[in-house]
Amino acid sequence: MAIRNTDETYGSLTVVIHWAVALVVFGLFGIGLWMVDLNYYSTWYHKAPALHKGVGILLALIMVFRFFWRWLNPTPKPEPGQQAWEIKAAEAVHRLLYVLIFTVLVSGYLISTADGKPVDVFGIFSVPAILSGLPSQEDVAGQVHLVLAVSLIGLAVFHAAAAIKHHVIDRDATLKRMLGKKKSGPSPQHSH
């Protein structure tokens, strides 16, 4: 499989980034929900937030790279037989996923830097607090972070369900392409 996308398939780098981002987003969501209930005496009371923040910053870097990689690569053409509304809906969902990921990351950054301290990334580097000290910054950013994170997970589940629908019901190569597989022949035409 080529590293770059073509009009027919996703390249290996796009596939790896897609699945890595999916795993990290769901992992961060799980850790985020778990860590808010930790008490001061838990061994993870400080470790979990540090892990959550560090991985969040790394995800932000990956997303910036992904944005430019997507801009520099063709997007494979829709599968034959897809309706115009399905194509438009898929494009809208992809855009909204990007917006939600970036806004969840920004709100997380605003929570982490509300006290003016930089965000440490596993002792390798730190991200300075560019914006801090806003009224109720940590609380407001925390509420936004939670609502957007839940929305992101909901949309990601919808996105996955749509991919499964394409695979099981439409029997097209939409999911196979994001698994790095090429089409095995012409896709059947379906009326929707």
Secondary structure, DSSP 8 states (H G I E B T S, - for coil): --SS--SSS--HHHHHHHHHHHHHHHHHHHHHHHHTT--TTSTTTTHHHHHHHHHHHHHHHHHHHHHHHHHHS------TT--HHHHHHHHHHHHHHHHHHHHHHHHHHHHHTTTS--EEETTTEEE--SS---TTHHHHHHHHHHHHHHHHHHHHHHHHHHHHHIIIII--SHHHHHTT----S-------
